[in-house]
Structure formats: structure tokens, C-alpha cells
Amino acid sequence: MAEETEKLRELITPARFVLFDFDGPICRLFAGHSAKRIAEELVRGLEQRGLHGLLPDGMREEADPQAVMHAVAARHPGSDLIAEVEEQLSEQELRATATAWPTPYADPVIQTWVNVGARLAVTTNNSARAVERYLTSRHLKQCFAPHIYGRTQNLDLLKPDPYCLNRALSAMGAEPSAALMIGDTPTDYEAAVRAGVHFLGYARNDHKVGLLRDAGVKHEHIVGSLEPVLSLLRSRG
């Protein structure tokens, strides 16, 4: 345990810039607003417009609304339809913020990291508007503003592409070696690697741990709770 704590300290102590993914490390966005139901609504909207042929077989059972959006983009690249589906998803994400569950310890981790002098950004595949609404509701927006970088309608620029991470680093004048990303998916890790920033994996269950380990994240760089991060940050105060 002491060795794991020291490895974690070595990862987070030098970080002067911290890039948070949103859905996972900061909150569970769809905890009270089913992601599967949102995916079904997106599919139903396409079918009602006679566009069900845009979706591959099995997509009607898809539980990830972003997967539906990507499927449309793959079948109809560069179309106005992508913008329409992206906007529908953004509206659903905005509604979901009202019932999102804060990730345990996330709020004090964010506040404490700012208090010890780090600069923070959000780098996410979710809507920036949804991020801003959620952070405002938790009185946390000032910890990040103006560095909130969310989904664009160019889906090729979503993680694992490091576009949003690079935007954050450039805007903050940050050297990648001085930055740390906190994410919960293999695409977060790949984006961090491609941007040249360090990575801390947040995995709230064994399935998430397995996905991150399979992607190449070291065991000592994965936490199941943000509590040890908070303890290390407070020990610096």
C-alpha cells in the first residue's frame, strides 16, 4: 500500500496542469437519465424520418448514444444530419445534468488542486454546454473556466484523437510533460499518450480496471476512488 501511495504521489505531485474527463472522473452523467434510453430515442428519431437505413444491424439495441452518433457519421459523413443528431444528444446531456451523480471526492479534489496552485481544464467527448451547466450547479465552474473543451461536430476530432487535450494545453501555455489527464476509458488514455501527457485512470469497478489495464495503463496508475488523490493533495497544503 505504501509503495502504491508513493507511485501515485510521483504521478500527481509534479502536475501543474490537470485535464479532467467529465463523465466518470467528475460525475456519472447518466446515473439518473438512462444512456440506453437516450440512444433509443436517437434511433427512433432517425426511423421516424425514414432514415433507419443509415444504421447498421444491431444499432437499435445500442446502449451508448455516442455510438449512434458515430454510426450516422460513418454512413453519412459530412452531412447536416450529423449536426442534427449531435444537437439532439447535446440536449439530452443537458437534461441529464439535473440527475447526474457527483463522483465521490471529485468536488474537493478539484477545489484542493486549484488551492495548491494547479490549473484545470475539462477535455471531454460530451457537450461543453452540459459540462458548464453541471459545474455551475456544483459551484465548480470557476475552477475550470474558461478551459472547458467538449465535443465538436467534427467527430473525427473526438478522443482518442488528442484534439481537445491539445487545445487545452495550448490555451493554458502548458508543456505536455507538466500535465496530467484523469480519465476512465481506453480512449482517454490513448488521447493522453498521443498528446504526451501523463495519465491517471479512474475505474469505479473491476470492468473499468480491466479495460484500462488492457489498454496499457499501469496498475499503480489506476485508482478505484479519488480519496487517495485528495489525501495526497491535502498533505501538500
C-alpha positions in Angstrom: 0.0 0.0 0.0 2.8 2.4 0.9 4.5 1.7 -2.5 1.3 2.3 -4.4 0.8 5.6 -2.5 4.3 6.7 -3.4 3.8 5.8 -7.1 0.6 7.9 -7.0 2.4 10.8 -5.3 5.1 10.7 -8.0 2.4 10.9 -10.7 0.2 13.8 -9.3 2.7 16.0 -7.3 4.5 17.3 -10.4 1.3 18.1 -12.3 0.8 21.8 -12.8 -1.9 21.3 -15.3 -4.7 18.8 -14.8 -7.1 17.7 -17.6 -10.2 16.0 -16.4 -12.5 13.9 -18.5 -16.1 14.7 -17.5 -18.4 11.7 -17.4 -16.7 9.4 -15.0 -14.0 11.3 -13.1 -16.2 14.3 -12.3 -19.7 12.8 -12.3 -21.8 9.9 -13.6 -23.8 12.0 -16.2 -26.4 9.4 -17.0 -26.9 8.0 -13.5 -30.5 9.2 -13.4 -31.1 9.6 -17.1 -30.6 6.3 -18.9 -27.9 6.5 -21.6 -29.6 3.5 -23.3 -33.0 5.3 -23.4 -31.2 8.3 -25.0 -29.7 6.0 -27.6 -33.1 4.5 -28.3 -34.6 8.0 -28.7 -31.9 8.9 -31.2 -32.6 5.7 -33.2 -36.3 6.3 -33.0 -35.9 9.8 -34.3 -34.0 8.6 -37.3 -36.5 5.8 -38.0 -39.4 8.3 -37.9 -37.7 10.3 -40.6 -37.3 7.2 -42.7 -33.5 7.1 -42.1 -33.2 3.8 -40.3 -31.1 2.5 -43.2 -28.3 4.7 -42.0 -27.8 2.5 -39.0 -26.1 -0.9 -39.1 -27.8 -4.1 -37.9 -27.9 -4.2 -34.1 -27.8 -0.5 -33.6 -31.4 -0.5 -32.2 -30.0 -2.3 -29.2 -27.1 0.1 -28.7 -26.8 1.5 -25.2 -24.3 4.2 -26.0 -25.8 7.4 -27.6 -22.4 8.4 -28.8 -22.2 5.1 -30.7 -25.4 6.0 -32.6 -24.0 9.4 -33.5 -20.8 7.8 -34.8 -22.8 5.3 -36.8 -24.6 8.1 -38.5 -21.3 9.9 -39.3 -19.8 6.7 -40.7 -22.8 6.2 -43.1 -23.4 9.8 -43.9 -20.1 11.7 -43.5 -20.1 15.5 -43.8 -23.9 15.8 -43.8 -26.2 18.2 -41.9 -27.7 15.2 -40.3 -24.6 14.7 -38.1 -25.1 18.2 -36.7 -28.8 17.5 -36.0 -28.0 14.2 -34.2 -25.2 15.9 -32.3 -27.5 18.7 -31.2 -30.1 16.2 -30.1 -27.5 14.4 -28.0 -26.3 17.7 -26.5 -29.9 18.5 -25.4 -30.2 15.1 -23.8 -26.9 15.6 -22.0 -28.0 19.0 -20.8 -31.2 17.4 -19.3 -29.1 14.6 -17.7 -27.0 17.1 -15.7 -30.0 17.6 -13.4 -29.8 14.0 -12.2 -26.1 13.3 -12.6 -24.3 11.8 -9.6 -21.1 13.6 -8.4 -18.2 11.2 -8.4 -17.2 10.6 -4.7 -14.5 13.1 -3.7 -14.4 14.8 -7.1 -15.6 18.2 -5.8 -13.0 18.5 -3.0 -10.2 17.1 -5.3 -11.0 19.8 -7.9 -11.1 22.6 -5.3 -8.0 21.4 -3.5 -6.0 21.0 -6.7 -6.8 24.6 -7.5 -5.8 25.7 -4.0 -2.4 24.1 -4.3 -1.7 26.0 -7.5 -2.7 23.7 -10.4 -4.6 24.9 -13.4 -7.5 22.8 -14.5 -9.3 22.0 -17.7 -12.1 19.7 -18.9 -11.3 17.6 -22.0 -14.3 15.5 -22.9 -16.4 14.0 -25.7 -19.5 15.3 -24.0 -21.2 18.6 -24.8 -19.3 21.6 -23.4 -22.7 23.2 -22.6 -23.6 20.2 -20.4 -20.2 20.4 -18.6 -20.7 24.1 -17.9 -24.2 23.5 -16.6 -23.2 20.7 -14.3 -20.1 22.6 -13.0 -22.2 25.7 -12.4 -24.7 23.6 -10.3 -21.8 22.4 -8.1 -20.2 25.8 -7.9 -17.1 24.5 -9.6 -17.1 26.3 -12.9 -14.7 28.9 -11.7 -12.2 26.1 -11.1 -12.0 25.4 -14.8 -13.3 28.4 -16.8 -12.6 29.2 -19.5 -10.9 25.9 -20.1 -13.8 23.6 -21.0 -13.3 21.7 -24.2 -16.1 19.5 -25.4 -17.4 17.7 -28.4 -17.3 19.3 -31.8 -19.5 18.3 -34.8 -16.3 17.0 -36.5 -16.5 13.6 -34.9 -13.0 12.7 -36.1 -11.7 15.1 -33.5 -13.2 13.3 -30.6 -11.0 11.2 -28.3 -8.9 9.1 -28.9 -7.8 12.0 -31.1 -5.9 14.4 -28.8 -7.5 17.5 -30.3 -9.3 18.7 -27.1 -6.3 17.9 -25.0 -4.0 19.9 -27.3 -6.5 22.8 -27.3 -6.4 22.9 -23.5 -2.6 22.7 -23.4 -2.2 25.4 -26.0 -4.7 27.7 -24.3 -3.0 27.3 -20.9 0.5 27.6 -22.2 1.3 24.2 -20.8 4.1 21.8 -21.6 2.7 18.3 -22.0 5.2 16.9 -19.6 3.8 19.2 -16.9 0.2 17.9 -17.4 -1.8 15.0 -16.1 -5.0 13.7 -17.5 -7.6 11.9 -15.4 -9.9 9.6 -17.5 -11.8 6.4 -17.2 -11.7 4.9 -20.7 -9.1 3.5 -23.1 -9.8 6.4 -25.5 -8.9 8.8 -22.7 -5.6 7.0 -22.2 -4.8 6.9 -25.9 -5.5 10.6 -26.3 -3.2 11.3 -23.3 -0.5 9.2 -24.8 -0.8 11.0 -28.2 -0.8 14.4 -26.5 2.3 13.5 -24.5 0.7 14.0 -21.1 0.7 11.7 -18.0 -2.4 9.7 -17.2 -4.3 8.6 -14.1 -7.0 6.1 -14.7 -10.2 6.3 -12.6 -12.0 3.0 -12.5 -15.1 2.6 -10.3 -15.4 -1.2 -10.9 -13.4 -4.2 -12.0 -14.7 -4.0 -15.6 -13.3 -0.5 -15.9 -10.0 -1.6 -14.4 -9.7 -4.4 -16.9 -10.4 -2.1 -19.9 -7.7 0.3 -18.7 -5.2 -2.4 -18.0 -5.8 -4.0 -21.4 -5.2 -0.6 -23.0 -1.8 -0.4 -21.3 -2.3 1.7 -18.2 -0.1 0.6 -15.3 -1.8 -0.9 -12.3 -0.3 1.7 -10.0 -1.7 4.5 -12.2 -5.3 3.3 -11.7 -7.5 4.3 -8.7 -10.9 3.0 -7.7 -11.6 6.1 -5.7 -10.4 9.7 -5.7 -10.0 9.6 -2.0 -6.2 8.8 -2.1 -5.7 11.6 -4.6 -7.5 14.0 -2.2 -5.3 12.8 0.7 -2.1 13.4 -1.2 -3.2 16.9 -2.3 -4.2 17.9 1.2 -0.9 16.7 2.5 0.7 19.3 0.3 -1.3 22.1 1.9 
